[in-house]
Amino acid sequence: MSTEPSLKIAYSPCPNDTFVFDAWAHGRVPGAPGLDVTFADIDITNGMAERGEFDVLKVSYAVLPWVLEEYALLPCGGALGRGCGPLVLTREAGVDLTGKTVAVPSEKSTAYLLFRLWAADVLPGGVGEVVVMPFHEIMPAVRDGKVDAGLVIHEARFTYQNYGLHCLADMGRHWESTTGLPIPLGAIIAKRSLGEDTLRLLAESARTSVRLAWDDPEASRPYVLEHAQEMDPAVAERHIGLYVNEFTADLGEDGYAAVRGLLTRAAAEGLVPPLGRDALEFVRD
């Protein structure tokens, strides 16, 4: 590990993040900067980014229009994919959500943007009240009738049946069918003030870390399960398989098109500020 001062980084305790960052966080990426890790759910890291509190952060793609002046989007380390979008859950199948109350984990999340874009297409009357609540409270609130529906992410795809709930709609399926693009979920950003050389090193370190995790998945297992909040190990593995993929190693053309497409559509609906022309640009040689 480098002897340079550690960079302050915040990412979630979710299995995909701990899998990606395990090798780097434990000094197994040659030449990588040291990391001073803070664990926080993504709605918290979104706020950290808006306040400029950390050097490197995992955030929702939805928050980028507010933070890209201070932070650069790294072309790797994040979460995009197919078949892994947020779900709208209800107690009864086939509910009409027009005018109904929907719980969401954050209003500055990719899940929320995908939900609002879906609602604009399929609910001409619009939903009623949107209530923000912690992610882990959403499924119990739907089950107990405190809200009419809930927008859920991550491992809830695999566990919502345990609450007796129904999947009303898959936001990712709607996005993919209307755009043909992968679903942009979480991004890795770093402060532009670190300088171009450091930003390039961070990107290469993230790529190396995920490749090391792929090469030896067992090495990351203790770190993943330590922070997986008592998640079943089989669910953690499915979670990693869904959210860590080729886009994690490199956004590529389709990845950038997906991010730009999401934020452009969201801006057209008045959900986020419009992006500047070069806002997503990473440092270039």
Beta strands, then each sheet from edge to edge (+ up, - down):
strand 1: 7-11
strand 2: 35-39
strand 3: 56-60
strand 4: 71-73
strand 5: 79-81
strand 6: 87-90
strand 7: 102-104
strand 8: 130-132
strand 9: 149-152
strand 10: 166-170
strand 11: 183-191
sheet 1: 2+ 1+ 3+ 11- 4+
sheet 2: 2+ 1+ 3+ 11- 5+
sheet 3: 8+ 7+ 9+ 6- 10+
end
